[in-house]
Structures are given as C-alpha cells and as structure tokens.
Amino acid sequence: MQHPLLVIGHRHGIGRAITERLLTLGHSVIGISREAVDYSHPNLESRVHAAADLNSEHLPEFLSGLVFAPGSINLKPFRGLKMVDFQADFQQNALDAVHVLQVAEKALKAGQASVVLFSTVAVSQGMPFHASVAMAKGAVEGLTRSLAAEWAPNVRVNAIAPSLTDTPLASKLLGNEARSHAAAERHPLKKVGRAEDVAEVAILLLSSSWISGEVFGVNGGLGRLRTS
Ligand SMILES: NC(=O)c1ccc[n+]([C@@H]2O[C@H](COP(=O)([O-])OP(=O)(O)OC[C@H]3O[C@@H](n4cnc5c(N)ncnc54)[C@H](OP(=O)(O)O)[C@@H]3O)[C@@H](O)[C@H]2O)c1
C-alpha cells in the first residue's frame, strides 16, 4: 500500500484500532472524525469534520485504501422505531458511506485501492430490536457487492460484519459486569469482540489483492455455529 489510506472514524473504536495498526505497519493515514483525536503520529493527518462534509479537496490524488467506520446500534422494538430513526440510521450507515465513496472514487481508482465498509451480524441473522440498523447495514452489504463488481478490476470492495465489539458504540450494551458476561455467553467463543479483533481482518482486506465483493463475519462464532 504505497499511497495514503483514508479512515473515516479514526478517533475511537474499530476505526482507531485500524488506524493504529496501519501506522505501526508504516502506512500513511488520513483520518477523519467529528472530534479531535487524542493521539498523533508523523504519518497521520487528522481532520475534524463529519463524513458528509468530505470533499475532493481533502483528498490526495492517489489512495491505497478507504475504511468507513461510522455506524449506529439503535435497538428498539419495531413499534418504537419512528421514521426519523430509520432515516437517521440509513443516512449514517449507508448514505454517508455513499457520499465518501463518490468523493473518493477518482483517487481510489487511481491508487488501485481496497475499500472496507461495515455491516453487522444482525443482517444475516435475525435479531429482535435490530430492524432499523439491520435495514441500513443490509444496504451497505448490497452496496459492497454492487461496487465491487462495478469497480473491478481496479478497486476491491469488501465489508466486515462484526458481532458485539467492545467500543464506545457498544458501551450501553456492555455497561456493567452482568451485561458483559451475558453478551460473552451468547457467543460460541464465549467472549465479545475487541476492536483489535476486527482491525486485523480489516488489515487483511486492505492488503489483499484477490478478495472483493465479500462480507466477512467477525463474530465469535455467532454467525454460523450452534453449540447447544
Ligand atoms: N461495536 C459493535 O458492537 C459493532 C457491531 C456491529 C457492527 N459495528 C459496526 O462497526 C463499525 C465501527 O463501529 P465502532 O463500534 O468502532 O463505532 P464507534 O465506537 O462509534 O466509532 C465510530 C468512529 O466514527 C467516528 N464518526 C462517527 N460518526 C461520524 C461521522 N458522521 N463523520 C465522521 N466520523 C464519524 C467517531 O468519532 P467522532 O465521534 O469524533 O466522529 C469514531 O471515531 C460501525 O459501522 C458499526 O456500525 C459495530
């Protein structure tokens, strides 16, 4: 990966773990988050703005990769979900990613880049209270496969579908010992994910030259296994 990589959402959570790993590997990263980050590195250029405000002037001529990490976990019974909930989740998870990809298209193609988007385990496995986020992330999976076909062979496009991962986004669901324990027990591998567990798969996808159009489950076995 000879050119910079663009990481949207590098301040905390999975986007930060990916950024730190890329920097450790010697890559250059342009990071974008809505608030300033509390770390620095000679190869990191941090920008403070929302994904929706990205424009092509923010980008170099060539990009080797793009990670779009913003997302939501808006869990409510279906009757409690208002149209504005569905619209907000769709905007943040799907349409903001579309905007960033459209702005970056030229640089991604010029750099023969790899793109990593984020879905959720709740798309392939029905889970109560996930209607809004599962709909929005289902759109991300469709976008992943469509763009992977349209941009081949120049640009690879893949998605990662994590299960519950210990980041600020999941803090309410892992808010105390009892909740964390119950969440771990739901997974065949008896633990929730760490941001680093997801980042290592993202690094693989960013650096691979022969994977495109795939959605990778990183989910402690929850995606495919029954252990009882
Ligand atoms: N954690 C989980 O359990 C889990 C499970 C399934 C799927 N996922 C998916 O995995 C991805 C990463 O999740 P995460 O847990 O790492 O999320 P997170 O902890 O909320 O981190 C999101 C990052 O994106 C930035 N961000 C949020 N909205 C933004 C915007 N509009 N423009 C620019 N930056 C923005 C945040 O920084 P600022 O606040 O400074 O902007 C932060 O750096 C998401 O797509 C999520 O839906 C996560």
PDBQT file of the ligand as one rigid body, heavy atoms in Angstrom, charges set to zero:
ROOT
HETATM    1  N1  LIG A 301     -19.166  -2.115  18.165  1.00  0.00    +0.000 N 
HETATM    2  C1  LIG A 301     -20.025  -3.061  17.807  1.00  0.00    +0.000 C 
HETATM    3  O1  LIG A 301     -20.508  -3.847  18.649  1.00  0.00    +0.000 OA
HETATM    4  C2  LIG A 301     -20.428  -3.206  16.359  1.00  0.00    +0.000 A 
HETATM    5  C3  LIG A 301     -21.245  -4.297  15.998  1.00  0.00    +0.000 A 
HETATM    6  C4  LIG A 301     -21.639  -4.438  14.681  1.00  0.00    +0.000 A 
HETATM    7  C5  LIG A 301     -21.236  -3.518  13.734  1.00  0.00    +0.000 A 
HETATM    8  N2  LIG A 301     -20.450  -2.471  14.103  1.00  0.00    +0.000 N 
HETATM    9  C6  LIG A 301     -20.054  -1.502  13.076  1.00  0.00    +0.000 C 
HETATM   10  O2  LIG A 301     -18.644  -1.366  13.048  1.00  0.00    +0.000 OA
HETATM   11  C7  LIG A 301     -18.316  -0.009  12.698  1.00  0.00    +0.000 C 
HETATM   12  C8  LIG A 301     -17.359   0.572  13.715  1.00  0.00    +0.000 C 
HETATM   13  O3  LIG A 301     -18.025   0.547  14.958  1.00  0.00    +0.000 OA
HETATM   14  P1  LIG A 301     -17.404   1.098  16.325  1.00  0.00    +0.000 P 
HETATM   15  O4  LIG A 301     -18.016   0.289  17.390  1.00  0.00    +0.000 OA
HETATM   16  O5  LIG A 301     -15.943   1.232  16.226  1.00  0.00    +0.000 OA
HETATM   17  O6  LIG A 301     -18.051   2.570  16.359  1.00  0.00    +0.000 OA
HETATM   18  P2  LIG A 301     -17.709   3.816  17.327  1.00  0.00    +0.000 P 
HETATM   19  O7  LIG A 301     -17.108   3.339  18.590  1.00  0.00    +0.000 OA
HETATM   20  O8  LIG A 301     -18.962   4.632  17.398  1.00  0.00    +0.000 OA
HETATM   21  O9  LIG A 301     -16.608   4.640  16.496  1.00  0.00    +0.000 OA
HETATM   22  C9  LIG A 301     -17.036   5.340  15.342  1.00  0.00    +0.000 C 
HETATM   23  C10 LIG A 301     -15.950   6.280  14.857  1.00  0.00    +0.000 C 
HETATM   24  O10 LIG A 301     -16.513   7.041  13.774  1.00  0.00    +0.000 OA
HETATM   25  C11 LIG A 301     -16.461   8.445  14.071  1.00  0.00    +0.000 C 
HETATM   26  N3  LIG A 301     -17.692   9.000  13.492  1.00  0.00    +0.000 N 
HETATM   27  C12 LIG A 301     -18.954   8.741  13.855  1.00  0.00    +0.000 A 
HETATM   28  N4  LIG A 301     -19.815   9.393  13.064  1.00  0.00    +0.000 NA
HETATM   29  C13 LIG A 301     -19.062  10.089  12.172  1.00  0.00    +0.000 A 
HETATM   30  C14 LIG A 301     -19.354  10.959  11.105  1.00  0.00    +0.000 A 
HETATM   31  N5  LIG A 301     -20.628  11.254  10.767  1.00  0.00    +0.000 N 
HETATM   32  N6  LIG A 301     -18.349  11.504  10.405  1.00  0.00    +0.000 NA
HETATM   33  C15 LIG A 301     -17.036  11.235  10.726  1.00  0.00    +0.000 A 
HETATM   34  N7  LIG A 301     -16.706  10.397  11.731  1.00  0.00    +0.000 NA
HETATM   35  C16 LIG A 301     -17.702   9.848  12.444  1.00  0.00    +0.000 A 
HETATM   36  C17 LIG A 301     -16.325   8.528  15.592  1.00  0.00    +0.000 C 
HETATM   37  O11 LIG A 301     -15.610   9.673  16.025  1.00  0.00    +0.000 OA
HETATM   38  P3  LIG A 301     -16.359  11.080  16.272  1.00  0.00    +0.000 P 
HETATM   39  O12 LIG A 301     -17.408  10.817  17.297  1.00  0.00    +0.000 OA
HETATM   40  O13 LIG A 301     -15.258  12.005  16.699  1.00  0.00    +0.000 OA
HETATM   41  O14 LIG A 301     -16.928  11.474  14.942  1.00  0.00    +0.000 OA
HETATM   42  C18 LIG A 301     -15.486   7.293  15.883  1.00  0.00    +0.000 C 
HETATM   43  O15 LIG A 301     -14.128   7.581  15.653  1.00  0.00    +0.000 OA
HETATM   44  C19 LIG A 301     -19.643   0.751  12.611  1.00  0.00    +0.000 C 
HETATM   45  O16 LIG A 301     -20.059   0.846  11.264  1.00  0.00    +0.000 OA
HETATM   46  C20 LIG A 301     -20.607  -0.124  13.379  1.00  0.00    +0.000 C 
HETATM   47  O17 LIG A 301     -21.945   0.024  12.943  1.00  0.00    +0.000 OA
HETATM   48  C21 LIG A 301     -20.026  -2.298  15.395  1.00  0.00    +0.000 A 
ENDROOT
TORSDOF 0
